[in-house]
């Protein structure tokens, strides 16, 4: 079994494309994933990019995905330290990186800047690795 941390962009892509994650993989994410995906879908509706019913269906798909959400004190401390080390003002991306360090084999992100910034810190994988 391969354990992947998936970020909000990846999960939104999975929900919009219908890509099926192979049964032998375990998906993990920090608890902030719920708020990030909700906000991103709501913002897309407000910008007129997708209709509300499409956003709600994608949100329902995300709710049905087998993603283990974690957010304990150890993760938060590690995220804080990583954000400091990497010079990031926000700890959001640092939570995904910290979770990857603590419990996963690789981080799956569609954010090329994030992937570049964590080279040598955590392994990254493409979305195709989830198939």
PyMOL commands that set and color helices and strands:
alter all, ss='L'
color gray80, all
select helices_A, chain A and resi 8-17+32-46+52-64+73-86+92-103+112-117+127-130
alter helices_A, ss='H'
color red, helices_A
select strands_A, chain A and resi 2-6+25-30+67-70+106-108+124-125
alter strands_A, ss='S'
color yellow, strands_A
deselect
rebuild
show_as cartoon
